[in-house]
Amino acid sequence: MAWKTLDDMDLNGKRVLTRVDINVPMEDGKVTDATRIMRIVPTIKDILAKGGSPILLAHFGRPKGKPVPEMSLSPLVPELADAFGTEVTFIERPSRDAIDALPADAVVLVENTRFTPMEEANDPQMAGFLATLGDVYCNDAFSAAHRAHASTEGVAKLLPNCAGRLMQAELSALEGALATPQRPVVAVVGGAKVSTKLELLGNLVAKVDHLVIGGGMANTFLAAQGIAVGNSLCEHDLADTAREILSKAETAGCEIVLPADLVVAREFKAGADNETVAQDACPEDAMILDAGPASVAKIATILENAKTLIWNGPLGAFEIEPFNAATNAAAAKAAELSKAGQLISVAGGGDTVAALNGAGAADDFTYISTAGGAFLEWMEGKTLPGVAALEG
């Protein structure tokens, strides 16, 4: 762990430039899901407790480098004030003089960093300007750490820096799951297309003991081995790539686990007539929409013998019943083992969070990342600019 935390910093009397992710969904000017706001509360409260003044930097939406009134951060002030339990001052055009005119314990929200093209260009001039607003830099936005922007990477190199509590939790969880894991390690990777997760699969086969592949991705691997998949979603043009990944896994001693039995249907709709067939018995006019009970039993056995689990993506068409059965059952097993202290489970990605919430399993996982792209890039083994900048 080369990065520092809030515990390593003297914040007394300091203005703490704090990059956060408060890109929350809104409707009619009101926040409809405050999860991202609530997750930064520990960082803000700890900065205040250490005598610091948090100066919040954040983006909202995609204004494409221009001021867009509908994407202003000002409507978030009441929600932030409620969450922090203290007044929040909004500054549209920040300056150090304006900030220093405020109380030493002020919480300040600066306008949307993406209202200028200099942010996404990681312009040194903007990074330098941001650095004048604070004495210390704290990054609590892991979800934006895969972007080399002025507020995530550029300014971090110009001030004493550290990770916020959310960033610290995220990095600790991911390092524990992939860098120095307790073995055996299992990865569950699902989703529609292999093409979107090639780098992820290529990285994981060298790092995990078992790789469970589900969803439409599994169909591509089955087809690559000459198994008929009927009318299923399948990237037949990636057969060679799938075989290459299978070969790499064998060389690395990683077991790739594909569905042993299949739940198939003729229609993609909730409650569609369906049947469970053997792996090699998908009818020509049917679609594979989920893994069957024998597949779930095998995954459960693997999880029972594992120490670490990394999960990204569902095992079937989890959005519609009854094709959420495999995802729900496997998630419930992982949650049960995690709650009992037998398994360290880390999950992330949009569909993953939705699937685990739908299964009622999310609360018992060791760590759930809401970071999306940054979580995937970390799993792919890529260097995240926002994290690298904290390491100096």
C-alpha distance (Angstrom), angle and dihedral (degrees) to the residues before:
residue distance angle dihedral
M1 . . .
A2 3.80 . .
W3 3.81 96.1 .
K4 3.80 125.8 87.0
T5 3.80 127.0 -126.0
L6 3.80 132.1 -147.9
D7 3.82 87.1 -90.7
D8 3.81 89.6 66.8
M9 3.81 95.9 52.6
D10 3.80 133.7 85.2
L11 3.80 101.9 -138.5
N12 3.79 100.6 164.3
G13 3.79 108.8 132.1
K14 3.82 90.9 -4.8
R15 3.79 129.4 130.6
V16 3.81 103.2 -130.4
L17 3.79 114.2 -153.1
T18 3.82 100.7 -146.9
R19 3.81 121.8 -168.6
V20 3.81 109.0 -153.4
D21 3.79 137.5 170.7
I22 3.79 109.6 -125.8
N23 3.79 95.0 149.1
V24 3.81 90.2 137.7
P25 3.82 129.4 166.7
M26 3.80 113.9 -98.3
E27 3.79 136.8 -172.4
D28 3.79 125.5 -170.7
G29 3.81 90.0 -9.5
K30 3.82 93.3 -53.7
V31 3.81 128.6 111.1
T32 3.82 110.1 -114.8
D33 3.81 97.2 -173.2
A34 3.81 118.8 25.7
T35 3.82 96.4 -178.2
R36 3.81 94.5 116.1
I37 3.80 91.3 48.4
M38 3.80 93.2 50.4
R39 3.80 91.4 50.1
I40 3.81 93.1 61.5
V41 3.82 94.4 49.3
P42 3.86 95.1 92.9
T43 3.82 90.8 54.8
I44 3.81 94.3 48.8
K45 3.81 92.6 46.3
D46 3.81 92.4 47.6
I47 3.82 92.1 50.7
L48 3.81 90.0 51.0
A49 3.82 91.6 45.7
K50 3.82 89.5 54.1
G51 3.81 91.0 53.2
G52 3.78 96.6 -101.2
S53 3.79 132.4 132.0
P54 3.84 114.4 -132.3
I55 3.82 114.5 -138.0
L56 3.80 103.5 -166.7
L57 3.80 120.9 -143.3
A58 3.80 117.4 -171.9
H59 3.77 144.5 146.7
F60 3.78 128.3 -133.6
G61 3.79 125.3 -160.7
R62 3.80 123.2 -34.8
P63 3.81 108.3 -61.2
K64 3.83 90.5 162.8
G65 3.78 96.1 -132.0
K66 3.80 97.7 -50.6
P67 3.80 133.8 97.1
V68 3.82 108.8 -96.4
P69 3.83 112.0 -176.4
E70 3.83 92.2 -150.1
M71 3.81 89.3 58.0
S72 3.80 96.9 51.4
L73 3.80 116.0 128.8
S74 3.82 92.4 -139.4
P75 3.86 94.9 95.5
L76 3.83 88.3 61.3
V77 3.81 93.8 63.5
P78 3.86 96.9 90.9
E79 3.82 92.1 47.1
L80 3.82 91.8 48.2
A81 3.81 92.2 47.0
D82 3.81 90.5 52.0
A83 3.80 92.1 48.3
F84 3.82 94.7 47.1
G85 3.79 95.6 39.2
T86 3.80 91.3 -131.3
E87 3.79 140.6 82.2
V88 3.80 117.8 -78.9
T89 3.81 120.3 -152.5
F90 3.80 117.0 -149.7
I91 3.82 117.6 -148.5
E92 3.79 118.6 -170.3
R93 3.82 96.8 -175.0
P94 3.80 106.9 27.4
S95 3.79 126.9 -155.3
R96 3.78 132.1 166.0
D97 3.79 90.5 -117.1
A98 3.81 91.4 55.3
I99 3.80 91.2 47.9
D100 3.81 94.2 46.4
A101 3.80 89.7 52.0
L102 3.82 87.3 65.8
P103 3.84 125.7 82.5
A104 3.81 116.5 -78.5
D105 3.81 90.7 -110.6
A106 3.82 97.0 45.7
V107 3.81 120.1 139.4
V108 3.81 107.7 -142.3
L109 3.81 128.8 -167.4
V110 3.80 114.9 -158.9
E111 3.82 119.7 -153.5
N112 3.84 120.7 -93.2
T113 3.82 108.3 -57.3
R114 3.82 90.4 -145.4
F115 3.81 93.1 64.5
T116 3.81 85.7 96.9
P117 3.85 127.8 51.4
M118 3.82 87.5 -132.8
E119 3.83 90.8 77.5
E120 3.79 99.1 62.4
A121 3.82 90.8 35.6
N122 3.82 88.1 58.2
D123 3.80 87.1 -131.0
P124 3.84 111.0 -165.0
Q125 3.79 89.3 -140.6
M126 3.80 92.0 59.5
A127 3.80 92.3 43.1
G128 3.80 88.6 52.1
F129 3.79 91.7 49.2
L130 3.81 92.2 49.6
A131 3.79 89.7 50.2
T132 3.82 89.7 59.4
L133 3.82 89.5 61.3
G134 3.80 95.6 63.3
D135 3.79 146.2 29.6
V136 3.81 97.3 -144.6
Y137 3.82 131.7 27.8
C138 3.81 121.3 -139.1
N139 3.80 121.2 -176.6
D140 3.81 113.9 -156.8
A141 3.81 96.3 158.3
F142 3.80 107.7 92.3
S143 3.81 87.6 159.7
A144 3.83 88.7 67.7
A145 3.81 95.7 38.1
H146 3.82 92.9 99.9
R147 3.81 88.7 65.2
A148 3.81 120.0 83.6
H149 3.81 95.3 -145.9
A150 3.80 131.0 148.9
S151 3.81 92.2 -105.1
T152 3.82 95.8 44.1
E153 3.79 104.6 37.4
G154 3.80 113.5 1.5
V155 3.80 98.7 57.5
A156 3.82 92.8 40.4
K157 3.81 88.9 68.7
L158 3.81 92.8 54.4
L159 3.82 101.6 53.3
P160 3.80 138.1 42.1
N161 3.80 100.6 -85.4
C162 3.79 144.1 -161.9
A163 3.79 143.3 166.2
G164 3.79 120.1 -97.4
R165 3.80 121.2 -129.1
L166 3.82 95.2 -91.9
M167 3.80 92.4 46.7
Q168 3.82 89.2 46.3
A169 3.81 92.1 51.8
E170 3.79 92.1 46.5
L171 3.80 95.3 48.6
S172 3.81 92.8 44.2
A173 3.81 91.4 50.7
L174 3.79 94.3 47.5
E175 3.79 95.6 43.4
G176 3.79 88.7 49.8
A177 3.80 91.5 50.4
L178 3.80 100.4 44.4
A179 3.80 112.6 10.7
T180 3.80 101.6 44.1
P181 3.82 105.9 5.2
Q182 3.76 130.4 170.0
R183 3.80 106.2 -115.5
P184 2.97 145.7 -89.0
V185 3.83 91.7 51.8
V186 3.80 121.5 -163.8
A187 3.80 125.1 -166.3
V188 3.79 121.4 -164.3
V189 3.79 111.3 -161.1
G190 3.77 121.0 177.9
G191 3.75 140.3 154.8
A192 3.75 140.4 108.2
K193 3.79 105.5 -69.2
V194 3.78 137.5 36.6
S195 3.82 88.8 -156.6
T196 3.81 91.9 70.1
K197 3.80 93.4 51.9
L198 3.79 106.0 37.2
E199 3.81 94.9 117.5
L200 3.78 90.6 45.3
L201 3.80 93.7 53.1
G202 3.80 91.7 44.0
N203 3.81 91.3 53.6
L204 3.80 96.2 43.1
V205 3.81 98.3 52.4
A206 3.80 88.2 64.0
K207 3.80 93.9 48.7
V208 3.80 109.7 36.7
D209 3.79 134.9 61.5
H210 3.81 97.4 -142.1
L211 3.80 127.3 24.9
V212 3.80 113.7 -165.6
I213 3.81 111.0 -161.7
G214 3.79 119.3 -163.7
G215 3.78 143.7 161.2
G216 3.79 122.4 37.4
M217 3.82 88.7 -28.2
A218 3.80 90.4 68.3
N219 3.82 90.1 57.1
T220 3.81 90.5 59.5
F221 3.81 90.6 52.7
L222 3.81 92.2 46.9
A223 3.81 91.5 49.6
A224 3.81 90.4 48.0
Q225 3.81 87.2 60.5
G226 3.79 92.0 51.9
I227 3.81 96.7 -99.2
A228 3.81 114.8 142.3
V229 3.82 113.7 -120.4
G230 3.82 100.3 -177.4
N231 3.81 114.4 -150.9
S232 3.80 93.1 -17.8
L233 3.78 125.0 136.7
C234 3.80 102.0 -91.9
E235 3.81 137.7 155.8
H236 3.79 99.0 -139.8
D237 3.81 90.4 173.7
L238 3.80 89.1 66.1
A239 3.82 95.1 58.3
D240 3.81 92.6 111.2
T241 3.80 91.0 49.0
A242 3.80 91.2 49.8
R243 3.80 91.2 50.8
E244 3.80 89.6 48.9
I245 3.82 90.5 53.9
L246 3.83 90.1 48.1
S247 3.80 89.4 51.9
K248 3.82 92.9 48.0
A249 3.78 89.9 50.3
E250 3.79 92.2 51.8
T251 3.80 91.0 50.5
A252 3.82 90.8 48.8
G253 3.81 93.6 47.6
C254 3.79 92.4 -114.9
E255 3.81 116.8 143.8
I256 3.80 112.4 -138.3
V257 3.78 109.8 -150.4
L258 3.81 117.0 -155.4
P259 3.82 125.7 177.8
A260 3.81 111.5 -71.9
D261 3.81 91.2 -162.4
L262 3.78 131.6 20.0
V263 3.79 137.4 -140.4
V264 3.80 106.5 -142.7
A265 3.80 135.2 -175.9
R266 3.79 138.8 172.9
E267 3.80 94.3 -132.8
F268 3.78 132.6 48.5
K269 3.79 99.3 -136.3
A270 3.79 140.0 104.1
G271 3.79 113.0 -79.5
A272 3.82 93.6 10.2
D273 3.80 115.6 164.7
N274 3.78 106.8 -94.1
E275 3.76 143.5 171.0
T276 3.78 137.4 -161.7
V277 3.80 115.6 -121.2
A278 3.79 137.4 173.9
Q279 3.80 118.9 -86.3
D280 3.81 91.8 -99.2
A281 3.81 98.3 40.2
C282 3.81 105.9 76.1
P283 3.84 107.4 142.4
E284 3.80 116.0 -120.8
D285 3.80 92.7 -117.3
A286 3.84 96.4 45.7
M287 3.81 136.0 87.2
I288 3.79 126.5 -137.0
L289 3.82 105.1 -125.4
D290 3.81 103.5 163.6
A291 3.78 145.7 4.1
G292 3.80 116.0 -97.6
P293 3.83 132.4 -121.9
A294 3.81 94.6 -90.6
S295 3.82 89.1 55.9
V296 3.80 90.9 49.6
A297 3.82 90.9 49.6
K298 3.82 90.5 53.3
I299 3.81 91.9 48.5
A300 3.82 90.1 48.8
T301 3.82 90.6 53.6
I302 3.80 91.4 49.2
L303 3.82 90.7 49.7
E304 3.82 91.9 48.8
N305 3.81 89.3 58.2
A306 3.80 95.8 41.7
K307 3.80 130.8 93.0
T308 3.82 100.3 -165.0
L309 3.81 132.3 34.6
I310 3.81 129.1 -170.0
W311 3.81 114.1 -171.4
N312 3.80 129.0 -168.2
G313 3.79 120.9 161.1
P314 3.83 137.5 3.5
L315 3.81 127.1 -79.1
G316 3.81 94.8 -130.5
A317 3.80 144.6 -5.0
F318 3.80 89.4 -47.5
E319 3.82 94.1 171.6
I320 3.81 92.2 74.0
E321 3.78 130.8 47.9
P322 2.97 134.2 -90.1
F323 3.81 90.4 18.6
N324 3.81 92.0 71.4
A325 3.81 91.5 69.9
A326 3.82 99.0 99.1
T327 3.80 94.0 44.4
N328 3.81 91.4 47.6
A329 3.80 94.6 47.0
A330 3.81 95.1 46.6
A331 3.82 91.2 44.7
A332 3.80 91.1 49.9
K333 3.82 90.3 51.8
A334 3.82 91.9 49.1
A335 3.81 90.4 47.9
E336 3.81 92.2 49.4
L337 3.82 92.4 51.0
S338 3.81 91.9 44.7
K339 3.80 92.3 50.6
A340 3.81 89.4 50.5
G341 3.81 89.9 53.4
Q342 3.81 93.3 -115.6
L343 3.80 96.9 111.9
I344 3.81 137.0 39.8
S345 3.81 104.4 -145.0
V346 3.80 125.1 -170.5
A347 3.80 121.2 178.6
G348 3.78 135.6 174.4
G349 3.78 147.8 158.8
G350 3.80 130.1 85.3
D351 3.81 99.2 -89.8
T352 3.79 90.2 41.2
V353 3.79 94.4 55.9
A354 3.81 90.6 46.4
A355 3.81 91.6 48.2
L356 3.81 94.5 48.1
N357 3.80 91.4 46.2
G358 3.80 89.1 49.7
A359 3.79 89.5 51.4
G360 3.81 91.1 50.2
A361 3.82 88.1 -124.5
A362 3.81 103.7 108.5
D363 3.81 97.4 89.5
D364 3.81 92.8 59.8
F365 3.82 97.3 48.3
T366 3.80 112.9 104.3
Y367 3.79 92.6 -123.3
I368 3.80 134.7 -0.6
S369 3.79 116.7 -163.3
T370 3.80 118.6 -154.4
A371 3.81 91.4 -173.0
G372 3.80 99.5 106.8
G373 3.80 109.1 -177.1
A374 3.80 95.3 25.3
F375 3.82 91.0 51.1
L376 3.81 90.9 51.3
E377 3.80 94.0 46.9
W378 3.80 90.5 50.2
M379 3.82 89.6 51.8
E380 3.80 88.8 48.9
G381 3.79 88.4 59.1
K382 3.80 95.2 -112.8
T383 3.79 124.7 148.8
L384 3.81 110.3 -112.0
P385 3.83 110.1 -142.7
G386 3.81 93.9 -146.3
V387 3.81 91.1 53.8
A388 3.82 95.3 41.5
A389 3.83 89.4 53.5
L390 3.81 89.8 58.3
E391 3.78 90.6 53.4
G392 3.78 91.5 59.3
